[in-house]
Amino acid sequence: MLQANVGSSIAADAREAGKEAARSAAVKGAPLAFVYSSCDYDQSKLLEGAAEILPDAALVGCTSYTGVLTPSGFVTGPKGYVAIMAFRDDDITLGIAGEAKKGDARETGRRVARAAMATAKKDVPPAYFYMIAAPGEEESYLKGVEDVIGRVPFFGGSAADNSVEGTWKLLFGKDAECKAFSEGLILVFFYTKKAVGTCYTGEYAETRTAGIITKVEDKRRLVEIDGEPSLKKYASWRGLDPENLKGLNLLGETICHPLGVKDRLGDLIAIRHPMVGNEDYSMNIGSDIAQGTAVLLMEGNAESLIASTGTALRKVDERLGSKPGAYLLVHCGGRRGGIGDRMAEAYREIKTAAGDVPFIGVFTFGEYGYEDWGANTCGGLMLSFAGFEK
């Protein structure tokens, strides 16, 4: 039977925060604990504090944008914040590995996947897996993992900071060694016959406005849509002045009006977040894009972003098909920004759907998942919610 507890802290001292959150989350003999924290902390000291209380647990996690979600509410603080969920299920064998990037991202993915299998003492793919990566090369890390294990259902998200400055960290503590690194990969492989239910969605409305990507550079620089400079094309769709979308102005303006790309069967619209408007009227996108594919204008608002959290969690329960024992909620940091000071409403949506089931939520700069057994996908401005069978 699954056992999970959640604890949190807003203590100013990183080590004490780690200890306080771990103490509330403690599950005897738990082999795994998810850790999500403020980028303001000294992450190594935070992990050392948590490891002191949870000596048997591998600590895996990342920094989270502006706060974390727990059963007691949205947790944030002026000096820092951390949430920890200790996790134990004797019917699950875990393979856990993580390392800073060495060489290219795809080869790093292969190495970490092999290491995760080795720690589980397995030579076969897991039933499903959780992934944390640094923003920027998520698709390449994933390809490396799938080079080793093939297409296995997954969920997860990318590390975040509070201002898109690159101060994010991936957090990994195992066998008394605590690491925090800004580029790399962490994997948790789950070997089990027990069910997991997932929902990967943007929950944006699809408009009838669309175009063809006609020029891309370096995978994430959208140069042209329909042969026109992409920033000008996007601005024309919205009735905006492209000059006002340059720089990071674009990031905030597109939270409720992002772009989307459909998978081959239309089961999933993966959201593509335009983040930076360049002087040449190209746009930097938060995920990989491909020339010759259609891109859709999507739309939403604060109310739909809030309501989507409860909707997604109820879908997790439907797909799980059994009693849940814990939830792991990966929520886009950009959506969090769009919700603004109404996070209490989003928390209530989640708490109403979750009831007494423990959950932990992190706000990320990239989200991963799949829908209806389609391809594993990385996107932005999305929700990647997972529920574990009790």
C-alpha positions in Angstrom: 0.0 0.0 0.0 1.2 3.5 -0.9 2.2 5.8 2.0 2.8 9.5 1.3 3.1 12.5 3.5 3.7 16.2 2.6 5.5 18.8 4.6 6.6 22.4 3.9 8.6 25.3 5.4 9.3 29.0 4.7 12.2 29.1 7.2 14.9 31.6 6.1 17.8 29.1 6.8 18.0 26.5 4.0 19.1 23.6 6.2 16.4 24.3 8.8 13.8 24.6 6.1 14.8 21.2 4.7 14.7 19.6 8.1 11.3 21.2 9.0 9.6 20.2 5.7 11.1 16.6 5.9 10.0 16.2 9.5 6.4 16.8 8.6 6.6 14.6 5.5 8.4 11.7 7.1 7.4 8.2 6.2 9.4 5.5 7.9 11.8 3.9 5.5 10.6 5.9 2.5 13.0 5.3 -0.4 12.0 8.4 -2.3 11.1 12.0 -1.5 10.1 14.7 -4.0 11.6 18.1 -3.1 10.6 21.5 -4.6 12.1 24.7 -3.4 12.8 28.4 -3.8 15.8 29.3 -5.9 16.8 31.7 -3.1 18.0 28.8 -0.9 21.4 27.2 -0.9 20.1 24.0 -2.4 22.9 21.8 -1.1 22.2 22.9 2.5 18.5 22.4 1.9 19.1 18.8 0.7 21.5 18.1 3.6 18.8 19.2 6.1 16.2 17.0 4.4 18.5 14.0 4.2 19.2 14.2 7.9 15.5 13.5 8.6 15.0 11.2 5.7 18.2 9.1 5.6 16.7 6.3 3.5 15.3 8.5 0.8 16.6 9.5 -2.6 15.8 13.2 -2.8 14.7 14.4 -6.3 13.2 17.7 -7.4 13.9 21.2 -8.6 13.4 24.8 -7.9 9.9 26.1 -8.4 8.5 29.4 -9.7 7.4 31.7 -6.8 5.9 28.9 -4.6 4.8 25.3 -4.2 1.4 23.6 -3.7 0.6 21.4 -0.7 -2.6 20.1 1.0 -2.4 23.0 3.3 -2.3 25.6 0.5 -0.1 27.6 -1.8 3.2 28.0 0.1 5.5 30.9 -0.5 7.7 33.2 1.7 9.9 36.3 1.5 13.0 34.3 2.4 12.2 31.0 0.7 9.9 28.0 0.6 10.1 24.3 0.2 7.7 21.4 0.0 8.6 17.7 0.4 6.5 14.6 -0.3 8.0 11.3 1.1 6.8 8.3 -0.9 6.9 4.6 -0.1 5.2 1.6 -1.7 6.6 -1.9 -1.2 4.9 -2.9 -4.5 7.0 -0.5 -6.5 10.7 -1.0 -7.3 12.4 2.3 -8.0 15.2 3.2 -10.3 16.6 6.6 -9.5 19.5 8.5 -11.1 20.5 12.0 -11.9 23.6 13.9 -13.1 24.7 17.2 -14.5 24.9 17.4 -18.3 28.1 16.0 -19.7 28.6 16.2 -23.5 25.3 16.5 -25.4 21.9 16.2 -23.9 20.9 13.1 -25.7 23.9 11.2 -24.5 23.3 12.4 -21.0 19.8 11.0 -21.3 21.2 7.6 -22.3 23.6 7.5 -19.4 21.0 8.6 -16.8 18.5 6.0 -18.1 21.1 3.2 -17.9 22.0 4.3 -14.4 18.3 4.4 -13.3 17.9 0.8 -14.5 21.0 -0.3 -12.7 19.9 1.2 -9.4 16.7 -0.8 -9.8 18.7 -3.9 -10.7 16.6 -4.3 -13.8 17.4 -4.9 -17.5 13.9 -4.1 -18.8 12.0 -0.8 -19.2 9.9 0.5 -16.3 6.1 0.7 -16.3 6.3 4.5 -16.3 8.8 7.2 -15.4 9.2 10.7 -14.0 11.6 13.2 -15.5 13.1 16.5 -14.5 15.4 18.4 -16.8 16.8 21.9 -17.3 14.9 24.2 -19.6 16.2 24.3 -23.1 17.0 20.8 -24.3 14.2 18.7 -22.8 13.3 16.9 -26.1 16.9 15.9 -26.6 17.2 14.5 -23.0 14.0 12.6 -23.7 15.3 11.1 -26.9 18.3 9.8 -25.1 16.1 8.2 -22.4 14.0 6.6 -25.1 17.1 5.3 -27.0 17.5 3.1 -23.9 14.0 2.1 -22.8 11.7 2.9 -25.8 8.4 4.7 -25.5 7.3 4.4 -21.9 4.6 6.6 -20.4 6.1 9.6 -18.5 5.3 12.8 -16.8 7.3 15.6 -15.2 8.7 19.1 -15.8 11.6 21.5 -16.0 13.3 23.4 -13.2 12.3 27.1 -12.8 13.4 30.2 -11.1 11.5 33.4 -10.3 12.5 35.6 -13.1 13.7 33.5 -16.1 17.3 34.4 -15.3 18.7 30.9 -15.4 19.2 30.5 -11.6 17.1 27.3 -11.5 18.5 24.1 -10.1 17.8 20.4 -10.3 18.0 18.8 -6.9 19.4 15.3 -6.3 20.4 13.6 -3.0 21.2 9.9 -2.8 23.5 7.8 -0.6 24.5 10.8 1.5 25.6 12.8 -1.6 23.6 16.0 -2.2 23.9 17.8 -5.5 22.3 20.9 -7.1 23.0 21.6 -10.8 21.6 23.9 -13.4 22.0 21.7 -16.5 21.2 18.0 -16.5 18.6 15.3 -15.9 16.9 13.4 -13.1 14.9 10.2 -13.7 12.7 8.1 -11.5 11.8 4.7 -13.0 8.7 2.9 -11.5 8.7 -0.9 -11.8 5.2 -2.1 -10.8 1.9 -3.6 -11.8 0.1 -0.8 -10.0 -1.7 1.8 -12.0 -0.7 5.4 -12.6 -3.2 7.9 -14.0 -2.0 11.0 -15.9 -3.4 14.1 -17.6 -1.3 16.2 -19.9 -3.2 19.3 -21.1 -3.2 23.0 -21.7 -7.0 23.3 -21.5 -6.9 26.3 -23.8 -9.6 26.9 -26.4 -8.6 26.3 -30.0 -9.3 29.3 -32.3 -9.8 29.1 -36.0 -6.7 31.2 -36.6 -3.7 29.1 -37.9 -0.7 29.3 -40.1 2.2 27.2 -41.4 5.6 27.4 -39.8 7.8 28.3 -42.8 11.2 29.0 -41.2 12.8 27.8 -38.0 16.3 28.3 -36.6 18.0 26.3 -33.8 14.8 24.3 -33.1 13.2 27.1 -30.9 13.5 30.3 -32.9 10.3 30.8 -34.9 11.4 33.0 -37.8 8.4 32.9 -40.2 4.7 31.9 -40.2 3.2 31.7 -43.7 6.4 33.3 -45.1 6.0 36.4 -42.9 8.1 37.4 -39.8 6.5 35.5 -37.0 6.2 38.3 -34.5 4.4 40.5 -37.1 2.1 37.6 -38.0 1.3 36.9 -34.4 0.6 40.6 -33.7 -1.7 40.7 -36.7 -3.7 37.8 -35.4 -4.2 39.6 -32.1 -4.6 43.1 -33.4 -1.4 44.3 -31.6 1.6 46.4 -32.4 4.6 44.1 -32.9 6.9 46.8 -31.5 5.1 46.3 -28.1 5.9 42.6 -28.2 9.7 42.8 -28.3 11.8 41.4 -25.6 10.2 39.7 -22.6 7.0 41.7 -23.2 6.0 38.8 -25.4 6.2 36.3 -22.6 3.5 37.9 -20.5 1.3 38.9 -23.4 1.1 35.3 -24.7 0.2 33.5 -21.4 -3.5 33.6 -22.3 -3.0 33.5 -26.0 -0.2 31.0 -26.8 0.4 28.9 -29.9 -0.4 25.2 -30.2 0.7 22.3 -32.4 -1.5 19.2 -32.8 -0.2 15.7 -32.8 -0.8 13.5 -35.8 -4.3 12.3 -34.6 -5.4 15.5 -32.9 -5.5 13.9 -29.5 -3.2 16.4 -28.0 -2.5 20.1 -28.6 1.0 20.8 -27.2 1.3 24.4 -26.2 4.2 26.4 -27.5 4.8 29.5 -25.5 6.3 32.5 -27.4 8.7 34.0 -24.9 11.0 36.6 -26.5 10.3 39.0 -29.4 13.5 39.6 -31.3 14.5 42.8 -33.2 14.2 40.9 -36.5 10.6 40.1 -35.6 11.3 36.4 -35.0 10.1 34.8 -31.7 11.9 32.5 -29.3 9.7 29.7 -28.3 9.9 27.7 -25.1 9.8 24.3 -26.8 11.1 22.7 -30.0 9.1 23.5 -33.2 9.3 22.1 -36.7 9.2 23.8 -40.1 6.3 22.8 -42.3 3.8 22.2 -39.5 0.7 24.1 -38.6 0.6 26.3 -35.6 -2.7 27.4 -34.0 -3.6 30.5 -32.0 -5.1 29.3 -28.6 -6.9 31.3 -26.0 -7.8 31.3 -22.4 -8.1 33.6 -19.3 -7.4 33.6 -15.6 -10.7 31.9 -14.9 -10.0 29.0 -17.3 -6.5 28.6 -16.0 -7.8 28.3 -12.5 -10.7 25.9 -13.4 -8.4 23.7 -15.5 -6.5 22.5 -12.3 -9.6 20.8 -10.9 -10.6 19.5 -14.4 -7.2 17.9 -14.9 -7.1 16.3 -11.5 -10.6 14.7 -12.0 -9.3 13.3 -15.4 -6.4 11.8 -13.5 -8.8 10.0 -11.2 -10.9 8.7 -14.2 -7.8 7.3 -15.9 -6.4 5.8 -12.7 -9.5 3.7 -12.3 -8.7 2.9 -8.7 -8.3 4.6 -5.3 -5.5 7.2 -5.4 -2.8 7.2 -2.8 -0.9 10.4 -3.8 -0.8 13.0 -6.6 2.2 14.8 -8.2 1.1 18.0 -9.9 3.4 19.7 -12.4 2.0 23.1 -13.1 3.5 25.6 -15.6 5.1 28.7 -14.0 3.7 30.9 -16.8 0.2 29.7 -16.0 1.0 30.5 -12.4 1.9 34.1 -13.5 -1.4 34.3 -15.4 -3.3 33.3 -12.3 -1.5 36.0 -10.4 -2.9 36.8 -6.9 -5.7 34.3 -7.4 -3.7 31.2 -6.5 -6.0 30.6 -3.5 -8.8 29.8 -6.0 -6.6 27.4 -7.9 -5.7 25.7 -4.7 -9.4 25.3 -3.8 -10.0 23.7 -7.2 -7.2 21.2 -6.5 -8.1 20.5 -2.9 -11.8 19.9 -3.8 -10.8 17.4 -6.4 -8.1 15.7 -4.3 -10.0 15.5 -1.0 -7.9 13.9 1.6 -5.3 12.4 -0.8 -1.9 13.9 -0.3 -0.4 16.0 -3.1 2.6 18.1 -4.0 2.7 20.7 -6.7 5.7 22.4 -8.5 5.6 25.4 -10.9 7.9 24.6 -13.9 9.4 26.1 -17.1 8.4 23.1 -19.2 5.9 20.2 -18.7 6.0 16.7 -20.1 3.4 14.0 -20.8 1.3 12.3 -23.4 -2.4 11.8 -24.2 -4.2 8.7 -25.3 -1.1 6.6 -25.8 0.4 9.1 -28.2 4.1 10.1 -28.3 5.8 11.4 -25.2 5.8 15.2 -25.6 7.4 18.3 -24.0 5.6 21.6 -24.0 5.0 24.8 -22.0 2.0 26.5 -20.4 0.7 23.0 -19.6 -0.3 20.8 -16.7 1.2 17.4 -16.2 -0.7 15.8 -13.4 -0.2 12.2 -12.1 -2.0 10.0 -9.6 -0.6 6.9 -8.0 -2.7 3.9 -7.1 -3.2 3.5 -3.3 
